[in-house]
């Protein structure tokens, strides 16, 4: 029962400070899940992050559900997901009340504008952590550039081009990247 309460509180904490969408929640979840409680390794976290992107629904809620499941099964999934969603529901209800009661969102707009740069920093940190793991199988800087996983970089570049130039859908990109990784790594006999 204590672990369920820890999951609820941990993800409620993330939910309170998760401004800017699911990607901004990932570094906050990382701190709670890896650094604070040690419920999983960085490799497991990146796998859960990847699965959360591929499954339907918001990435933060999906990640909470997967982490809760790993830590405490179905009750853990429910506790983590409920914890993640609870603060958002309360905050949205409060903001909607303030908006409709006062009609002046100037101060609220100022707060949100001030949070935007912080959200960018959170997303950038999550991206850097995942890039280090994907390209060098390391969790922290410095890295040895000579040890760069060239297959991972090639898949990254091709995916980026397909995303920007060809406007390929996310599902197709994820599926084709997974297949390309499987083929490249099997053909070369290497693994990340």
Secondary structure, 3 states (H helix, E strand, C coil): CHHHHHHHHHHHHHHHHCCCCHHHHHHHHHHHHHHHCCCCCHHHHHHHHHHHHHCCCCHHHHHHHHHHHHHHHHHHHHHHHHHHHHHHHHHHHHHHHHHHHHCCCHHHHHHHHHHHHHHHHHHHHHHHHHHHHHHHCCCCCCCCHHHCCHHHHHHHHHHHHHHHCCCCCHHHHHHHHHHHHHHHHHHHCCCC
